[in-house]
Amino acid sequence: MSTIDIPEYWTAKEALAMFEFIDEIRECIWNQYDIQIAEAMREDRRTDTGLPQGSEDFDDEDIF
């Protein structure tokens, strides 16, 4: 992920406007791509933990 430099000269109103704008964009993206985003997040967690694909389907009770 890259670093984004946020201007330090914004007024509180300008910062709030940008915050609300970003929040609105985030909501629109989620409404359009919620399933794909959720699947990508699961895949990222699976990759980060090193678990084999499909391992999240197992229940601890099934093992014992």
TAPEKA-V426702 format. One record per backbone hydrogen bond with DSSP energy under -1.0 kcal/mol. NH is the residue of the N-H (numbers start at 1). CO is the residue of the C=O. E is the energy in kcal/mol with one decimal. If there is no record, write none. Layout:
NH;CO;E / NH;CO;E
This chain:
15;11;-2.6 / 16;12;-2.4 / 17;13;-2.4 / 18;14;-2.3 / 19;15;-2.5 / 20;16;-2.8 / 21;17;-2.2 / 22;18;-2.7 / 23;19;-2.3 / 24;20;-2.2 / 25;21;-2.4 / 26;22;-2.6 / 27;23;-2.2 / 28;24;-2.2 / 29;25;-2.6 / 30;26;-2.5 / 31;27;-2.6 / 32;28;-1.6 / 33;29;-2.7 / 34;30;-1.3 / 37;33;-3.0 / 38;34;-2.5 / 39;35;-2.4 / 40;36;-2.4 / 41;37;-2.5 / 42;38;-2.2 / 43;39;-2.4 / 44;40;-2.4 / 45;41;-2.3 / 46;42;-2.5 / 47;43;-2.5 / 48;44;-2.7 / 49;45;-2.2 / 50;46;-1.1 / 51;46;-1.1 / 55;52;-2.1 / 57;54;-1.6 / 58;55;-1.3 / 62;59;-1.4
